[in-house]
Amino acid sequence: MAVMTSRTCPCGLPEPYAKCCGRFHRGEAAAPTAERLMRSRYCAFVREDDGYLLRTWHPRTRPARVDFDPGMRWTGLEILGTGQGSAFHSTGTVTFRASYRGGSLYERSRFERVDGAWVYVDGEFLE
């Protein structure tokens, strides 16, 4: 898992937030791969950016709202594997572990393109 400093993006890549996930959150660019969308969505959970999360959720599975747990403190993201999800694919998966104070979430998420943009469809919790 990448070590984060106050200058790196919460998604774990060694770039400042503004140049990394911030540009996706602000709508200046779209995530080019399913993995980058996964990273940007994790970062949106860290920052409690419900607007971005809802915009990048597949219309078929999108909830009416995102409820954040006020006690949740995300501490890191580890990408464990990807399946398809590149610029040449229309679907993809990302397997990851998202750590928080007191535990972690292990999931395989599914992504699809809608009107050319990657969106989150759903996920399967893994043990």
SULTA-V540939 format. One record per pair of residues at least 12 apart in sequence whose ideal C-beta (glycine too) atoms are under 8 Angstrom apart, sorted by the first residue. I is the first residue (numbers start at 1). J is the second residue. D is the distance in whole Angstrom. If there is no record, write none. Layout:
<<I/J/D> <I/J/D>>
//
This chain:
<<1/76/5> <1/77/8> <1/78/5> <1/97/8> <1/99/7> <2/14/7> <2/76/7> <4/76/7> <9/21/5> <9/22/8> <9/39/8> <9/43/6> <10/42/7> <10/43/5> <10/46/4> <10/47/7> <10/74/7> <10/77/8> <11/39/4> <11/40/7> <11/42/6> <11/43/5> <11/77/6> <12/39/7> <12/76/7> <12/77/5> <12/78/7> <12/79/8> <13/39/7> <17/43/7> <20/43/8> <21/39/6> <21/40/4> <21/43/4> <21/44/7> <24/36/8> <24/37/8> <24/40/4> <24/52/7> <25/40/7> <25/43/7> <25/44/6> <25/47/7> <25/49/6> <25/52/5> <30/116/8> <30/117/5> <30/118/7> <31/56/8> <31/117/8> <31/118/5> <32/87/6> <32/118/8> <33/82/8> <33/85/5> <33/86/6> <33/87/7> <33/92/7> <33/118/7> <34/82/7> <34/84/7> <34/85/3> <34/86/8> <34/89/8> <34/92/3> <34/93/7> <34/94/6> <34/111/4> <34/118/5> <35/79/6> <35/82/5> <35/85/6> <35/92/8> <35/94/5> <36/118/8> <37/56/6> <37/111/6> <37/118/4> <37/119/7> <37/120/7> <38/79/7> <38/94/4> <38/96/6> <38/109/6> <38/111/7> <38/120/8> <39/77/7> <39/79/7> <40/52/7> <40/56/7> <41/53/6> <41/56/6> <41/120/6> <42/74/7> <42/77/5> <42/96/8> <42/98/6> <44/56/8> <45/68/8> <45/74/6> <45/98/8> <46/74/5> <48/68/5> <50/65/7> <50/66/4> <50/68/7> <53/66/5> <54/66/6> <56/117/8> <56/118/7> <56/119/5> <56/120/6> <57/119/6> <57/120/5> <58/112/6> <58/114/6> <58/119/5> <58/120/6> <58/121/5> <58/122/8> <59/114/7> <59/119/8> <60/121/7> <61/120/8> <61/121/6> <61/122/5> <72/100/6> <73/100/6> <73/101/5> <74/98/6> <74/99/7> <74/100/5> <75/99/5> <75/100/6> <75/101/6> <76/98/7> <76/99/5> <77/96/6> <77/97/8> <77/98/5> <77/99/8> <78/96/6> <78/97/5> <78/98/8> <78/99/7> <79/94/6> <79/95/8> <79/96/5> <80/95/5> <80/96/6> <80/97/6> <81/93/8> <81/94/8> <81/95/4> <82/94/5> <82/95/7> <85/111/6> <85/118/8> <89/113/8> <90/112/7> <90/113/5> <91/110/7> <91/111/7> <91/112/5> <91/113/8> <92/110/8> <92/111/5> <92/112/8> <92/118/8> <93/108/6> <93/109/7> <93/110/6> <93/111/7> <94/108/7> <94/109/5> <94/111/7> <95/107/7> <95/108/5> <95/109/8> <95/126/7> <96/109/7> <105/125/7> <106/125/7> <106/126/5> <106/127/7> <107/123/4> <107/124/7> <107/125/6> <107/126/6> <108/123/6> <108/124/5> <108/126/6> <109/121/8> <109/122/7> <109/123/4> <110/122/6> <110/123/7> <110/124/8>>
//
